């Protein structure tokens, strides 16, 4: 009897292992609770959005669990194939829904994340959701939404391009010191000063009706929606990814929108 029971248990175990293996290979589009490798995401993020779309089966998720490891969903790919894979997954997707979610390990160098984002820009992706740890009771996945600028045109004469005087750039130095344009703005480990400085600038812009170009006379937008609140975040390639996320979180907390990541001409 014991041998018979053992045979039954062994058979059931084999069936379960087969089902598990098949289940891991099945979906090409995966949800937020995906079958990819575990990732230790950036923590203690206060202003991330609850994004139900990030847990849909149609969500396109790029995973960077460790140095030089790249997954699209559950499947691992060489770095130079990630863009092509994402492009196929997004084929036929409306422009308004073309968002790629990035699940990157908190301790990675920002340069690795920037490289992947740059490769995705080449296939037309300019909007990203940076996944962060969701605290207990959050009700779903939490992300920080960011954009990237269009790819530079090699034929442009940079000497003739006029900078936007309203541009606000938050720079993260190698020692994690922050600057808002050229003014010292605290440190990435404690970005309270940056948040205060940005909030004051944006409040003044609202009071003085400093609007985005082209929205000055638009009646379909509220006054608050027309105020120029674009913030560019620039980091060193060697900066820890979690520190960049902390600064993005601080910028969002101050009211920055959209938040644009500079991924070109980054220092090491």
CORURKA-V682384 format. One line per field, one symbol per residue. burial: # if it has 9 or more other C-alpha atoms within 8 Angstrom, else .. Layout:
# CORURKA-V682384
burial: ???
This chain:
# CORURKA-V682384
burial: .......................#....####...#..####..#.##.##..###..#######...######..#.#..##.###..#.......#########.################.#########....#.#########..................#######..#####....####..#.#######..#..##...###.............###############################.######..#..
